[in-house]
Amino acid sequence: MTHSIIIAYHSGYGHTKKVAESVAKGAQNGDTTVSMIDVSTITDNQWDELDKASAIIFGSPTYMGSASAPFKTFMDASSKKWFERKWVNKIAAGFTNSGSLSGDKQVTLQQLMTLAMQHGMIWVGQGEMGPNMSGTDVAPADAVNRIGSYSGLMTQSNNESPDIAPTSGDLKTAELFGKRIAEITARFK
Ligand SMILES: Cc1cc2nc3c(=O)[nH]c(=O)nc-3n(C[C@H](O)[C@H](O)[C@H](O)COP(=O)(O)O)c2cc1C
């Protein structure tokens, strides 16, 4: 049976989009159709697609310690679906990207998780262990889950072009995150 996974994201400058693409790559397997919806330009047809999806993965950059305004607009607009209980029991997950290592982005993840809970969805966290560091180690750029986030996927982008930020480790983590969501979605179907 085919499962549909949709990544509903916003990205002002392309970094979160890069992460979304890696999540999509990881989620792709034989039984899964994966698509991306930029929520800042969402159409009526795309809202219908979300209703039919098995899983929705939410992704927003962190702006001023919270989800970006276009993503928040999407959250508010989803209240129509909330009324109709359209997304109940769908698999949900979330990711955020920010400029600082912390940048208060846990707040954004909590917003995405709360959105999923309001809709009665089933939240799946990030399953990869963070790097095992000691002394004065700093997590290398190619480390998986170098930020050590578990409630969802966190990535960090220096103020550089999306061609080089976020790091290879963050993009690998995003891929593994997508794979996990696809596997769990398949289990639920
Ligand atoms: C309006 C605005 C607010 C921002 N606020 C934060 C913040 O609170 N914390 C942080 O770490 N980075 C912050 N940043 C940096 C972005 O999170 C970072 O540039 C990110 O890569 C942007 O993702 P995007 O390219 O998908 O838009 C902010 C950037 C903008 C434009």
The ligand as an SDF file (V2000), in Angstrom:
LIG
                    3D

 31 33  0  0  0  0  0  0  0  0999 V2000
   13.7510   37.7210   10.8670 C   0  0  0  0  0  0  0  0  0  0  0  0
   14.8090   36.7460   11.2960 C   0  0  0  0  0  0  0  0  0  0  0  0
   14.8760   36.3620   12.6070 C   0  0  0  0  0  0  0  0  0  0  0  0
   15.8360   35.4270   13.0190 C   0  0  0  0  0  0  0  0  0  0  0  0
   15.8350   35.0170   14.3090 N   0  0  0  0  0  0  0  0  0  0  0  0
   16.7010   34.0490   14.6960 C   0  0  0  0  0  0  0  0  0  0  0  0
   16.6520   33.5180   16.0090 C   0  0  0  0  0  0  0  0  0  0  0  0
   15.8010   33.8500   16.8340 O   0  0  0  0  0  0  0  0  0  0  0  0
   17.5810   32.5910   16.3440 N   0  0  0  0  0  0  0  0  0  0  0  0
   18.5560   32.1730   15.4710 C   0  0  0  0  0  0  0  0  0  0  0  0
   19.3860   31.3600   15.8470 O   0  0  0  0  0  0  0  0  0  0  0  0
   18.5890   32.6310   14.2010 N   0  0  0  0  0  0  0  0  0  0  0  0
   17.6800   33.5330   13.7960 C   0  0  0  0  0  0  0  0  0  0  0  0
   17.6900   33.9800   12.5000 N   0  0  0  0  0  0  0  0  0  0  0  0
   18.5990   33.3480   11.5330 C   0  0  0  0  0  0  0  0  0  0  0  0
   17.8740   32.2790   10.7100 C   0  0  0  0  0  0  0  0  0  0  0  0
   17.2700   31.3100   11.5560 O   0  0  0  0  0  0  0  0  0  0  0  0
   18.8370   31.5840    9.7780 C   0  0  0  0  0  0  0  0  0  0  0  0
   19.3700   32.5410    8.8890 O   0  0  0  0  0  0  0  0  0  0  0  0
   18.1890   30.4750    8.9880 C   0  0  0  0  0  0  0  0  0  0  0  0
   19.1730   29.7450    8.2930 O   0  0  0  0  0  0  0  0  0  0  0  0
   17.1410   31.0110    8.0110 C   0  0  0  0  0  0  0  0  0  0  0  0
   16.4960   29.9150    7.3960 O   0  0  0  0  0  0  0  0  0  0  0  0
   15.8660   30.1000    5.9500 P   0  0  0  0  0  0  0  0  0  0  0  0
   17.0080   30.3070    4.9810 O   0  0  0  0  0  0  0  0  0  0  0  0
   15.1600   28.8080    5.6850 O   0  0  0  0  0  0  0  0  0  0  0  0
   14.9470   31.2760    6.0140 O   0  0  0  0  0  0  0  0  0  0  0  0
   16.7590   34.9040   12.0760 C   0  0  0  0  0  0  0  0  0  0  0  0
   16.6950   35.3310   10.7450 C   0  0  0  0  0  0  0  0  0  0  0  0
   15.7220   36.2390   10.3490 C   0  0  0  0  0  0  0  0  0  0  0  0
   15.6660   36.6470    8.8980 C   0  0  0  0  0  0  0  0  0  0  0  0
  1  2  1  0
  2  3  1  0
  2 30  2  0
  3  4  2  0
  4  5  1  0
  4 28  1  0
  5  6  2  0
  6  7  1  0
  6 13  1  0
  7  8  2  0
  7  9  1  0
  9 10  1  0
 10 11  2  0
 10 12  1  0
 12 13  2  0
 13 14  1  0
 14 15  1  0
 14 28  1  0
 15 16  1  0
 16 17  1  0
 16 18  1  0
 18 19  1  0
 18 20  1  0
 20 21  1  0
 20 22  1  0
 22 23  1  0
 23 24  1  0
 24 25  2  0
 24 26  1  0
 24 27  1  0
 28 29  2  0
 29 30  1  0
 30 31  1  0
M  END
$$$$
